[in-house]
């Protein structure tokens, strides 16, 4: 006879999802992982605002955090201490995983989306001047103003890096408070802006993101970081569930989720729930 099996997470040790929560995207990610695991019977809590990376790593080691989503670029640079530029996302991931495994960690599957800095222009400007990659701005440099937060100007993964890799400097840099880039683009006070590749504003057809073939801005695919110990304790459904969620997060999906939260001020928990319901990862609330 059929015996009704418990959900895979039932009776497993409680799971604490660590979450940086500096940006709407991090709120959304935390809520997605939390709800998907809870639907599998895991006892989950969300540890918001876990603090800087070094604090997070010690929380993982002590077990007060079970796993947390991190950018592969941040992991490679700030945790593993790699200084080199990786030419592909998979090379960045392999290097990060090597370090992780050697130190008792494991990186779960990366998200398809990569959230990095990028250079954005209005679609009109891109079409007028035939722009598709950052290097295409070289021909406009003499009358080009790029806008962004002040720290973008001198950063090697910012404007200084762009100038070195693509061989041009804009006529001017305009320092802007974070979040005002798109307004400045719309008003034409700047022609190009420091944006993020997963910004909600990029769901509209008003803007174009320029390709970065030199990979000045690196790789921002999200990798959930977990300890080997937690993987063993929580059983196979734990990683499988997290990987399923990550695998759905393409660039266009995360932009839409970010737009809902950052631009339409919807509740990240609700947005995450609707998304997971639509993909049958949580039971329907109807």
Rosetta blueprint (number, residue, H / E / L):
1 X L
2 X L
3 X L
4 X L
5 X L
6 X L
7 X L
8 X L
9 X L
10 X L
11 X L
12 X L
13 X L
14 X L
15 X E
16 X E
17 X E
18 X E
19 X E
20 X L
21 X L
22 X L
23 X L
24 X H
25 X H
26 X H
27 X H
28 X H
29 X H
30 X H
31 X H
32 X H
33 X H
34 X H
35 X H
36 X H
37 X H
38 X H
39 X H
40 X L
41 X L
42 X L
43 X L
44 X E
45 X E
46 X E
47 X E
48 X E
49 X L
50 X L
51 X L
52 X L
53 X H
54 X H
55 X H
56 X H
57 X H
58 X H
59 X H
60 X H
61 X H
62 X H
63 X L
64 X L
65 X L
66 X L
67 X E
68 X E
69 X E
70 X E
71 X E
72 X H
73 X H
74 X H
75 X H
76 X H
77 X H
78 X H
79 X H
80 X L
81 X L
82 X L
83 X L
84 X L
85 X L
86 X L
87 X L
88 X L
89 X H
90 X H
91 X H
92 X H
93 X H
94 X H
95 X H
96 X H
97 X H
98 X H
99 X H
100 X H
101 X H
102 X H
103 X L
104 X L
105 X E
106 X E
107 X E
108 X L
109 X L
110 X L
111 X L
112 X L
113 X L
114 X E
115 X L
116 X L
117 X E
118 X E
119 X E
120 X E
121 X E
122 X E
123 X H
124 X H
125 X H
126 X H
127 X H
128 X H
129 X H
130 X L
131 X L
132 X L
133 X E
134 X H
135 X H
136 X H
137 X H
138 X H
139 X H
140 X H
141 X H
142 X H
143 X H
144 X L
145 X E
146 X E
147 X E
148 X E
149 X L
150 X H
151 X H
152 X H
153 X L
154 X L
155 X L
156 X L
157 X L
158 X L
159 X H
160 X H
161 X H
162 X H
163 X H
164 X H
165 X H
166 X H
167 X L
168 X L
169 X L
170 X L
171 X L
172 X E
173 X E
174 X E
175 X E
176 X L
177 X L
178 X L
179 X L
180 X L
181 X H
182 X H
183 X H
184 X H
185 X H
186 X H
187 X H
188 X L
189 X L
190 X L
191 X L
192 X E
193 X E
194 X E
195 X E
196 X E
197 X L
198 X L
199 X L
200 X H
201 X H
202 X H
203 X H
204 X L
205 X L
206 X L
207 X E
208 X E
209 X E
210 X E
211 X E
212 X L
213 X L
214 X L
215 X L
216 X L
217 X L
218 X L
219 X L
220 X L
221 X E
222 X E
223 X E
224 X E
225 X E
226 X E
227 X E
228 X H
229 X H
230 X H
231 X H
232 X H
233 X H
234 X H
235 X L
236 X H
237 X H
238 X H
239 X H
240 X H
241 X H
242 X H
243 X H
244 X H
245 X H
246 X H
247 X H
248 X H
249 X L
250 X L
251 X H
252 X H
253 X H
254 X H
255 X H
256 X H
257 X H
258 X H
259 X H
260 X H
261 X H
262 X H
263 X H
264 X L
265 X L
266 X L
267 X L
268 X H
269 X H
270 X H
271 X H
272 X H
273 X H
274 X H
275 X H
276 X H
277 X H
278 X H
279 X L
280 X L
281 X L
282 X L
283 X L
284 X L
285 X L
286 X L
